[in-house]
Amino acid sequence: MKIIRIDVKKKSISHDVITKNSKYFFLGARGLTSQIVSDEVNPQADPLGPENKLIIANGMLAGSPFPNSARTSVGAKSPLTNGIKEANVGGRSAMMLARHGIRALIFENISDDLQILLINDDKIELVDAEVYKGLGNYELNSKLYERYGNTIGIYSIGPAGEYMMKSATVAANDLEGYPSRHAARGGLGAVMGSKGIKAIINIPSKESKAPMHDLKKFRETSTPFAKNLIDTKTAFSTFGTSMGMKTMSNFGGIPTKNFSMGSFNDIDKISGEALHELVIKRGGKKRLACSPTCVIKCSNLIVDQKGNHITSSLEYETMCLNGTNLMINDLDSLANIDHFCDDVGIDTIEYGGTCGVAMDCGKLNWGDAQKVIEILDKEIRNNTEIGKLFGNGVKYIGDQLSAKRVPQIKGQGISAYDPRVMKAMGVTFATTPMGADHTSGAAIVGRVPRQGRNYGEYTDIKNKLDLSFELQVYTTVMDTMGCCYFIGPSYENMSILANVINAMYDLQLTRNDVINIGKNVLRIEIEFNKKAGITKDSNDVPEFFKNEASPPLNLKFSFTKNDLQNFWDRLDNYVF
Ligand code: SF4
């Protein structure tokens, strides 16, 4: 496998081969992006300057038939958190990169020229992209299909990325061809914009260069594991993540009206069940895979009344931050907000959080979906002053408006779980090196990272530090393998991963070796952040979560400062 280096200013391209002796051999995806950022980026660097690097990496299992293993990690120093960041995404391209024999792309330097990186079997080259300047992801994708064919894989940025807005995403085209999947968190699209890279195009390779030592042995573990996922995830496959809407509102933990309440009166209008009915009635699609090898298929495709595509996939976090959080109660509005976020290339979570702060400050009316869409389509798309106010994240707008209730941690907007109610998720938000990112250790109600252990009630702080810690370690392993964490970040699955890695690379890793990969990646990330000035003091939540109770459960955030500051001491002595 190779690592490709692209200097966007000198327009030069070189490559290194990852051998078994390389320190990068046991790393992929998040593990690799974080290791490279740690090795090569000055922690004090300007995230949008020439010292920062943008790394796009697939996981150790990419190119194999292991279920849900074809995700891409995008990593850099984040313009939003000013610390290390990784965001991962489905789509077509991780598998394509693996088949080309590529583990990672490293973009160095900055450039004012807009370019495309074109990856073909016999050549990797930079191509002028001025003709695509300012295009939204949808129009860009259409033009790229016309030019390079419908089977290409694409990573791209919309106008928000070109303008280097701090909420900008890196889009990936899905299996249906829409730019609907996003490495959304952390403003990594702005880093891609600073490098002048509008898109990365993968032309499918004729044959796979992905490693596979013993396919028969690999399948002995992989095939029954995939079958079990198919058998046990039927409800999730049918309703997708949106099934969380009603459940979370019933649990009292769905952020509502800028995190001032935990349940929403109109939840039935925007529930997963309502979305399911709408999709079926209009002839949209359910049970779609966002990337090759996915067997769970939790994605959907929403069409309008005439059957025209609006968006895919409408997810729980988007529906919550832009629905309950903004008091918007109709599914078409949410589908359109998602569409325009995808098109201009902006994080739906960060954008919903930003609009929530603006509404709380009286700058927008609660429930005004039309205005929320207009800001995306007119202001952010054209880089107006209002667009800049709304395109740079929750913390930025909070500072500009001197807002009192700003739901962000380490510079990044809090995702769709009230930390006062979902206690373990609150710990993850406060402690992960990734800013308030639920995907770092998603302690949703009922998730048990080790069978037989009792982690207690979701509203109670008992055992929640351990629950979050275990999930964060296992999730880091999953992220390093390039796997979707919906296959289960658990102690039990660490053995499954060890088995398939051993078969794929002719190794003898144990479950503990695999767990140690995750622990080491976390150590690297925490150390980088420390050098960047993000110390354990920043492991905390905004004061209003400690002072204001969230109805209807009337709970407050109740972990001590000490609990959160010393959280990562567990890395040295925890008994898994
Ligand atoms: S389970 Fe859902 S998010 Fe995960 S890979 Fe499959 S479609 Fe994508």
Residues whose N, C-alpha, C, O or C-beta is under 5 A from the ligand:
A	BS01	SF4	N68 G90 L288 A289 C290 S291 C294 I296 K297 C298 S299 C484 F486
